[in-house]
Amino acid sequence: MAVTAATRKPRLHNALEGSALTAILQSFPTFATAALLLKLFGNHDLVGDPGVAVFVAVASLVHAVIAVTLGPEIPALSRVLYEPSFFDSTLSLADKITEWRTHPAASMQLVAIVLMLSVMAVVTASVG
């Protein structure tokens, strides 16, 4: 009774899940950091503008679509843009995230993002 067979998710469900993970875990921190850097360097157009949130969301989605489209076809982009485990239909959502976090490159990316955002948050709070 304890036999668990690897069940495959429907193709559309798996593609949407992989795209969402790509957008949330890889694209969003990059574009949020870019928006915060623009604010830090004195771009006053960003202050109180809801367009910043729209830019970050749209750029993250476009980046995810490009990663999903070009990642499997161009192996050189796979290291930077595309994470194959996000599109493994035999893994659950939690397993996909766990698999991604165990890669040394992903761990370094997460540490760099956390440190960068922490430093920029302190600078932004102290500058005004």
PAPAMI-99955 format. One record per residue: residue in one letter; chain; x, y negated, z negated of N, C-alpha, C in turn. Coordinates in steps of 0.05 Angstrom, whole numbers, padded with zeros to 5 digits. Each point is the difference from the previous one (the first is absolute). Example, Ala and Ser with C-alpha at 12.3 -4.5 7.8 and 13.67 -1.06 7.14 Angstrom:
<rs>
rest	kette	n_c1	n_c2	n_c3	ca_c1	ca_c2	ca_c3	c_c1	c_c2	c_c3
a	A	00264	00114	-00156	-00018	-00024	00000	00018	-00024	00000
s	A	-00007	-00021	00014	00016	-00024	-00001	-00015	-00022	-00014
</rs>
This chain:
<rs>
rest	kette	n_c1	n_c2	n_c3	ca_c1	ca_c2	ca_c3	c_c1	c_c2	c_c3
m	A	00016	00024	00000	-00016	-00024	00000	00017	-00025	00000
a	A	00025	00002	-00008	00017	-00023	-00002	00015	-00005	00027
v	A	-00009	00012	00021	00013	-00004	00026	-00010	-00026	00011
t	A	00019	-00017	00007	-00007	-00026	00012	00013	-00001	00028
a	A	-00017	-00002	00019	00010	-00002	00027	00003	-00030	00007
a	A	00020	-00005	00016	00005	-00028	00009	-00023	-00008	00019
t	A	-00017	-00017	-00010	-00022	-00009	00017	00009	-00025	00015
r	A	-00008	-00001	00025	00006	-00023	00017	-00023	-00020	-00001
k	A	00007	-00026	-00001	-00020	-00021	00001	-00007	-00005	00029
p	A	-00024	-00011	00005	-00007	-00008	00027	00020	-00020	00011
r	A	00005	00000	00025	00021	-00017	00012	-00005	-00030	-00005
l	A	-00025	-00010	00003	-00006	-00028	-00005	00005	-00007	-00029
h	A	-00009	00017	-00019	00004	-00006	-00028	00030	-00001	-00007
n	A	00015	00018	00011	00029	00001	-00006	00013	-00025	00012
a	A	-00007	-00008	00024	00011	-00024	00013	-00006	-00025	-00015
l	A	-00025	-00003	-00010	-00007	-00023	-00015	00014	-00001	-00027
e	A	00003	00023	-00012	00014	00002	-00026	00030	-00007	00004
g	A	00012	00010	00021	00028	-00006	00005	00004	-00029	00007
s	A	-00018	-00012	00015	00002	-00028	00008	-00003	-00018	-00025
a	A	-00019	00007	-00017	-00005	-00015	-00024	00025	00001	-00019
l	A	00012	00024	-00003	00024	00002	-00016	00023	-00016	00012
t	A	00002	00000	00026	00022	-00015	00013	-00005	-00030	-00005
a	A	-00024	-00009	00003	-00006	-00028	-00004	00004	-00009	-00029
i	A	-00010	00016	-00018	00001	-00007	-00029	00028	00003	-00012
l	A	00013	00022	00006	00026	00005	-00014	00024	-00010	00015
q	A	-00001	-00004	00026	00023	-00009	00014	-00003	-00028	00011
s	A	-00022	-00007	00012	-00004	-00026	00013	-00007	-00022	-00019
f	A	-00019	00004	-00017	-00010	-00021	-00018	00021	-00013	-00017
p	A	00018	00016	-00014	00020	-00013	-00016	00019	-00018	00017
t	A	00006	00009	00024	00018	-00016	00017	-00012	-00027	00007
f	A	-00025	00000	00009	-00012	-00025	00008	-00008	-00018	-00023
a	A	-00006	00013	-00023	-00006	-00016	-00024	00026	-00014	-00009
t	A	00022	00014	00002	00026	-00012	-00007	00007	-00023	00019
a	A	-00005	00004	00026	00005	-00021	00019	-00017	-00025	-00006
a	A	-00025	00003	-00007	-00017	-00022	-00007	00010	-00014	-00025
l	A	00008	00015	-00020	00011	-00012	-00024	00026	-00015	00005
l	A	00017	00011	00017	00025	-00014	00007	-00006	-00026	00014
l	A	-00020	-00001	00018	-00007	-00025	00012	-00009	-00021	-00020
k	A	-00015	00009	-00020	-00009	-00018	-00021	00024	-00010	-00016
l	A	00018	00018	-00006	00024	-00007	-00016	00017	-00021	00014
f	A	00002	00003	00026	00017	-00019	00015	-00015	-00025	00008
g	A	-00022	-00006	-00013	-00013	-00025	00003	-00020	-00004	00022
n	A	-00011	00021	00010	-00021	-00002	00021	-00026	-00007	-00015
h	A	-00008	-00025	00001	-00023	-00009	-00015	-00027	00007	00014
d	A	00002	00010	00025	-00023	00009	00014	-00013	00024	-00012
l	A	00015	00015	-00016	-00010	00025	-00011	-00015	-00004	-00027
v	A	00003	-00023	-00012	-00011	-00004	-00026	-00031	-00001	00001
g	A	-00012	00019	-00013	-00029	00001	-00002	-00014	00007	00026
d	A	00015	00010	00020	-00012	00007	00026	-00008	00029	00001
p	A	-00025	00006	00005	-00009	00028	00002	00011	00014	00025
g	A	00011	-00016	00018	00012	00011	00024	00024	00018	-00005
v	A	00013	-00005	-00023	00023	00016	-00008	-00008	00029	-00005
a	A	-00022	00003	-00014	-00010	00027	-00005	-00009	00014	00025
v	A	-00012	-00015	00018	-00008	00011	00026	00024	00008	00016
f	A	00020	-00018	00000	00025	00007	00015	00013	00026	-00011
v	A	00002	00002	-00026	00013	00024	-00012	-00017	00025	00007
a	A	-00026	-00002	-00002	-00017	00024	00006	00002	00007	00029
v	A	-00003	-00019	00018	00001	00006	00029	00027	00010	00008
a	A	00021	-00013	-00009	00027	00009	00007	00006	00028	-00010
s	A	-00010	00006	-00024	00004	00028	-00010	-00015	00020	00017
l	A	-00024	-00006	00008	-00015	00018	00017	00013	00003	00028
v	A	00009	-00022	00011	00013	00002	00027	00026	00016	-00002
h	A	00015	-00005	-00022	00024	00016	-00004	-00006	00030	-00003
a	A	-00021	00006	-00014	-00008	00028	-00003	-00008	00013	00026
v	A	-00014	-00015	00017	-00009	00010	00026	00025	00005	00018
i	A	00018	-00019	-00001	00025	00004	00016	00016	00023	-00010
a	A	00002	00003	-00026	00015	00023	-00012	-00013	00026	00008
v	A	-00026	00002	-00001	-00014	00025	00007	00002	00006	00029
t	A	00000	-00021	00017	00001	00004	00029	00028	00007	00009
l	A	00020	-00015	-00009	00027	00003	00011	00018	00019	-00017
g	A	-00007	00003	-00025	00017	00016	-00018	00005	00028	00009
p	A	-00020	00015	00007	00005	00028	00009	00015	00002	00026
e	A	-00003	-00021	00017	00011	00002	00027	00029	-00010	00001
i	A	00008	-00018	-00018	00027	-00011	00000	00013	00007	-00026
p	A	00018	00020	00001	00012	00011	-00025	00016	-00021	-00015
a	A	00012	-00020	00014	00016	-00020	-00014	-00018	-00017	-00019
l	A	-00025	-00003	00007	-00018	-00016	-00017	-00010	00016	-00024
s	A	00003	00026	00001	-00011	00017	-00021	00013	-00005	-00027
r	A	00024	-00008	00000	00014	-00005	-00025	-00011	-00025	-00014
v	A	-00008	-00020	00016	-00007	-00026	-00011	-00030	-00004	00000
l	A	-00014	00009	00021	-00027	-00008	00005	-00021	00021	-00006
y	A	00007	00025	00003	-00019	00022	00000	00007	00021	-00021
e	A	-00019	00007	-00016	00005	00021	-00020	-00017	00025	00007
p	A	00013	00021	00010	-00015	00024	00009	-00017	00013	-00021
s	A	00008	-00001	-00025	-00016	00013	-00021	-00027	-00014	-00004
f	A	-00003	-00025	00007	-00026	-00013	-00002	-00020	00012	00019
f	A	00009	00014	00021	-00018	00011	00020	00000	00030	00000
d	A	00009	00013	-00022	-00001	00029	-00003	-00028	00007	-00009
s	A	-00015	00014	00016	-00028	00005	-00006	-00004	00021	-00021
t	A	00021	00014	-00008	-00002	00021	-00021	00004	-00012	-00028
l	A	00009	-00025	-00002	00005	-00012	-00026	-00024	-00017	-00009
s	A	-00005	-00001	-00026	-00020	-00018	-00010	00012	-00028	-00001
l	A	-00017	-00019	-00007	00009	-00028	-00001	00022	-00003	-00021
a	A	-00004	00011	-00023	00020	-00001	-00022	00026	00014	00008
d	A	-00002	00022	00014	00023	00015	00009	00016	-00016	00021
k	A	-00014	-00014	00017	00014	-00017	00020	00016	-00021	-00013
i	A	-00012	-00013	-00020	00015	-00022	-00015	00023	00012	-00015
t	A	-00004	00023	-00013	00022	00013	-00015	00023	00008	00019
e	A	-00007	00011	00023	00020	00008	00019	00016	-00024	00010
w	A	-00014	-00022	00005	00014	-00024	00009	00018	-00011	-00021
r	A	-00009	-00001	-00025	00016	-00011	-00022	00025	00016	-00005
t	A	00001	00026	00007	00023	00016	-00006	00023	-00005	00020
h	A	-00005	-00014	00022	00021	-00006	00019	00018	-00022	-00011
p	A	00026	00003	00002	00018	-00021	-00011	-00005	-00028	00013
a	A	-00006	00000	00026	-00004	-00026	00013	-00025	-00014	-00011
a	A	-00021	00015	-00005	-00024	-00012	-00012	00005	-00010	-00028
s	A	00015	00015	-00015	00006	-00008	-00027	00016	-00026	00000
m	A	00019	-00003	00018	00016	-00024	00002	-00018	-00023	00010
q	A	-00018	00005	00018	-00019	-00020	00009	-00017	-00010	-00022
l	A	-00011	00018	-00016	-00017	-00008	-00023	00015	-00016	-00021
v	A	00024	00008	-00006	00017	-00014	-00019	00006	-00028	00010
a	A	00008	-00002	00026	00006	-00027	00011	-00024	-00018	00000
i	A	-00024	00011	00007	-00024	-00017	00000	-00007	-00009	-00028
v	A	00002	00017	-00019	-00007	-00007	-00028	00019	-00022	-00010
l	A	00026	00004	00005	00020	-00020	-00009	-00004	-00027	00014
m	A	-00005	00001	00026	-00004	-00025	00016	-00025	-00015	-00010
l	A	-00021	00015	-00002	-00025	-00013	-00009	00002	-00011	-00029
s	A	00014	00014	-00017	00004	-00009	-00027	00016	-00026	-00001
v	A	00022	00000	00015	00017	-00024	00000	-00016	-00024	00012
m	A	-00014	00005	00022	-00015	-00022	00012	-00023	-00009	-00017
a	A	-00012	00018	-00015	-00022	-00009	-00019	00011	-00018	-00022
v	A	00024	00007	-00010	00012	-00017	-00021	00008	-00027	00011
v	A	00011	00000	00024	00008	-00025	00012	-00024	-00017	00007
t	A	-00021	00012	00010	-00025	-00015	00007	-00012	-00012	-00026
a	A	-00001	00016	-00021	-00011	-00009	-00025	00016	-00023	-00012
s	A	00026	00001	00003	00017	-00020	-00012	00002	-00026	00017
v	A	-00003	00003	00026	00001	-00023	00018	-00026	-00016	-00001
g	A	-00022	00015	-00001	-00026	-00014	00000	-00015	00008	00022
</rs>
